[in-house]
Amino acid sequence: MAILEVKHIEKHFGDTKVLEDISFSLEEGKALAIIGSSGSGKTTLLRCLNFLETPDAGTITVRGETLFDAGNKAAFSEEAIRQKRLHFGLVFQSFNLFPQYTALENVTLAGKLREDDKSKWPILEAQGRELLDRMGLADREAHYPHQLSGGQQQRVAIARALALHPDVLCFDEPTSALDPELTGEVLKVIRSLAQQRTTMIIVTHEMAFARDVADEVIFMDGGLIVEQGSAREVIENPKEERTRQFLARY
């Protein structure tokens, strides 16, 4: 059963069509990789799913609940959008950690802002420590972002996204801001999440990683889905000429 259904999403910036008739579904526990050249609409799609952008057309449904319907935008207040955003966790390219907070504080901040009962904060902190331990950062909880490597910062960002227990965890090119030697440690974490059947959407330029970790792959070009299918099928035996041209560079 699909945990996420995206139907006919479109997004325009002025006269420029950034997304055009985007439709796909994602089953619970599956990982979907989205590949394509820069400017193909991948990041905009993630931003629409996370309600950082408002689509001009289409619907977004999670667990049978319609979170967004472009035909009924008036039904969604800003507070409602904030609540619907909690269905998705987003890990950005450039970490986006709060520099004035420690690793543990970054992970637990959103939960504490939502929890008025401060007596429950120790539970959130215990959960935050557990997440940092899963990321291999148990000894870094009191470190500030400037005291962490890029790979460590990105793992804190992953823990922060997981802390809110999202239905779908989204990654926007999670290794693009990292040195090659740090890329492996972040990919290892994402690989382990896939093995734990975390439902994920991963925008990536790491083709071998997408092939080996994702269950499904979507190739986007010019705001359109050109090809989609199983990861190995799309990456090793693409049917569309545009997909073959793109993959030839890798």
Secondary structure, DSSP 4 states (H G I P E B T S, - for coil): -EEEEEEEEEEEETTEEEEEEEEEEEETT-EEEEE--TTSSHHHHHHHHTTSS--SEEEEEETTEEEEEGGGGGG--HHHHHHHHTTEEEE-TT----TTS-HHHHHHHHHHHH---GGGHHHHHHHHHHHHHHTT-GGGTT--GGGS-HHHHHHHHHHHHHHT--SEEEEESTTTTS-HHHHHHHHHHHHHHHHTT--EEEE-S-HHHHHHH-SEEEEEETTEEEEEEEHHHHHHS--SHHHHHHHHT-
